[in-house]
Amino acid sequence: VQLQAFGGGLVQAGGYLRFSCAASGGTFSNYVISWHRQAPGKDREFVGSISRSFGVTSYADSVKGRFTISRDNAKRTVALQMNSLKPEDTAVYYCKAQISNRDFWGRGTQVTVSS
């Protein structure tokens, strides 16, 4: 499985950005997809996830109500919509696919939120 993230960039506080994570290989609908981020000098942290078939989502408290994850199994993509961005959201963002206790990571994409 290979994952590629699109989107990200620079935005002012209060603005929005949208990421897409596209997967190749494997049966996409079998993967739990999650997003993670790593800010400078900090550990990588969980942002949110979406389940395989029914699209049940889970979010970190820090982004709940501002970020939304959705998936399109036919297009093999997962989207991360980030609204009301804050400077503390600045980080490198990663998407991850998980199946049978195996993790597949995409390359990180920088998000910078200016105050």
C-alpha positions in Angstrom: 0.0 0.0 0.0 1.3 3.4 -0.9 -0.2 6.6 0.4 0.1 10.1 -1.0 -1.2 13.3 0.6 -2.2 16.4 -1.3 -2.9 19.8 0.0 -1.6 21.7 3.0 0.4 24.9 2.8 0.3 28.2 4.5 -2.8 29.9 5.9 -3.7 32.6 8.4 -5.3 31.8 11.7 -9.0 31.4 11.4 -8.6 30.1 7.8 -9.1 26.6 6.4 -7.2 24.0 4.4 -8.1 20.6 2.9 -6.0 17.5 2.6 -6.6 14.5 0.5 -4.8 11.1 1.0 -4.9 8.8 -1.9 -4.0 5.1 -1.6 -2.8 2.7 -4.2 -2.6 -1.1 -3.7 -4.7 -3.4 -1.6 -8.4 -3.2 -0.9 -9.0 0.4 0.2 -12.3 -0.2 1.9 -10.5 -2.6 4.3 -8.2 0.1 5.7 -8.8 2.2 8.7 -7.4 5.6 7.7 -6.0 8.1 10.3 -4.3 11.4 10.3 -1.5 12.3 12.6 0.7 15.4 13.0 4.1 16.3 14.4 5.0 19.8 15.4 8.7 20.9 15.8 10.2 19.4 19.0 7.1 17.4 19.8 6.0 13.8 19.4 3.8 12.7 16.6 0.2 12.9 17.7 -3.2 11.5 16.6 -5.5 13.9 14.9 -8.4 11.7 13.8 -9.5 8.5 12.1 -12.2 7.1 10.0 -13.4 3.5 10.0 -13.5 1.1 7.0 -17.0 0.8 5.8 -19.4 3.0 7.7 -17.1 6.0 8.0 -17.3 6.3 11.8 -14.9 9.1 12.8 -12.9 9.8 15.9 -11.0 13.0 16.7 -8.5 14.3 19.1 -10.0 16.8 21.6 -7.7 19.5 20.2 -9.4 19.4 16.8 -12.9 18.2 17.6 -15.5 20.5 16.0 -12.9 22.1 13.7 -11.6 19.2 11.6 -13.7 16.7 9.6 -12.5 13.4 8.0 -14.4 11.8 5.2 -13.7 9.0 2.8 -14.6 7.9 -0.7 -13.9 4.2 -1.1 -14.7 4.3 -4.8 -12.0 7.0 -5.4 -9.7 5.4 -2.8 -9.3 8.8 -1.0 -9.7 10.2 2.4 -10.1 13.9 3.0 -9.2 16.0 6.0 -11.1 19.3 6.2 -9.5 21.7 8.6 -11.4 24.8 9.6 -10.8 27.6 12.1 -7.1 26.9 12.0 -4.9 28.0 14.9 -1.2 28.6 15.0 -0.9 25.5 17.3 -2.1 23.5 14.3 1.2 24.1 12.6 2.8 20.7 12.0 3.7 18.1 9.4 0.6 16.1 8.8 0.7 12.4 7.9 -2.0 10.0 6.7 -1.8 6.3 7.8 -3.6 3.2 6.6 -4.0 0.3 9.0 -5.1 -3.3 8.4 -4.4 -6.4 10.4 -2.1 -4.5 12.8 0.1 -3.3 9.9 0.6 0.4 9.4 1.4 2.1 6.1 2.4 5.8 6.3 2.3 8.5 3.7 4.9 11.2 3.4 4.3 14.2 5.6 2.9 17.5 4.3 3.6 20.8 6.0 0.8 23.0 7.4 1.7 26.4 8.7 -0.8 28.6 10.4 0.3 32.2 10.9 -1.1 34.4 13.6 
